[in-house]
Amino acid sequence: MEIQREALRDLQDLQEDMAQYFCDHFGVSGETYWTCVESVAQVKLLEVTGEIKFDHDDLQRFKEKYTEEN
């Protein structure tokens, strides 16, 4: 996997801008934001490498089942 240094800087700047907007808009801490980003990234990496299959329909079914049981 390769990425040009300039593209990486642009990605980092974009991430920082999104973090600032999200934290300001939703009133969450930077730590909370970056922890969520880390979790989403870990799942996405498993998905793109084919280790898991995830879609929103599966999530909805899980929520419905979990809500019914509790």
C-alpha positions as CSV (number, residue, x, y, z in Angstrom):
1,M,0.0,0.0,0.0
2,E,1.4,3.3,-1.0
3,I,0.3,6.9,-0.8
4,Q,2.1,10.1,-1.8
5,R,3.2,12.4,1.0
6,E,1.1,15.3,-0.3
7,A,-2.0,13.1,-0.5
8,L,-1.4,11.9,3.0
9,R,-1.2,15.5,4.3
10,D,-4.4,16.4,2.5
11,L,-6.1,13.4,4.1
12,Q,-4.9,14.4,7.5
13,D,-6.0,18.0,7.0
14,L,-9.4,16.7,5.9
15,Q,-9.7,14.4,8.9
16,E,-8.8,17.3,11.2
17,D,-11.4,19.5,9.6
18,M,-14.1,16.8,9.9
19,A,-13.1,16.2,13.6
20,Q,-13.4,19.9,14.4
21,Y,-16.8,20.2,12.7
22,F,-18.2,17.0,14.2
23,C,-17.0,17.8,17.7
24,D,-18.4,21.4,17.5
25,H,-21.7,20.4,15.9
26,F,-22.4,17.4,18.2
27,G,-20.6,18.6,21.3
28,V,-18.4,15.6,21.7
29,S,-14.8,15.5,22.8
30,G,-11.9,15.0,20.4
31,E,-11.1,11.8,22.3
32,T,-14.6,10.4,21.7
33,Y,-14.5,11.4,18.0
34,W,-11.1,9.8,17.4
35,T,-12.1,6.6,19.3
36,C,-15.2,6.3,17.1
37,V,-13.1,6.9,13.9
38,E,-10.7,4.2,15.1
39,S,-13.6,1.7,15.6
40,V,-15.1,2.5,12.3
41,A,-11.7,2.2,10.6
42,Q,-11.1,-1.2,12.1
43,V,-14.4,-2.6,10.9
44,K,-13.9,-1.1,7.5
45,L,-10.5,-2.7,7.1
46,L,-12.0,-6.1,8.0
47,E,-14.7,-5.4,5.5
48,V,-12.4,-4.4,2.6
49,T,-10.1,-7.3,3.2
50,G,-13.1,-9.7,3.0
51,E,-12.8,-10.9,6.6
52,I,-16.3,-9.7,7.4
53,K,-19.4,-8.7,5.5
54,F,-21.3,-5.8,7.0
55,D,-24.3,-4.0,5.8
56,H,-26.8,-1.7,7.4
57,D,-29.6,-4.3,6.9
58,D,-27.7,-6.7,9.1
59,L,-27.2,-4.0,11.7
60,Q,-31.0,-3.2,11.7
61,R,-31.8,-6.9,12.1
62,F,-29.4,-7.1,15.0
63,K,-30.9,-4.1,16.7
64,E,-34.4,-5.4,16.3
65,K,-33.5,-8.8,17.7
66,Y,-31.5,-7.3,20.6
67,T,-34.4,-5.0,21.5
68,E,-36.9,-7.8,21.5
69,E,-34.7,-9.9,23.8
70,N,-34.1,-7.2,26.3
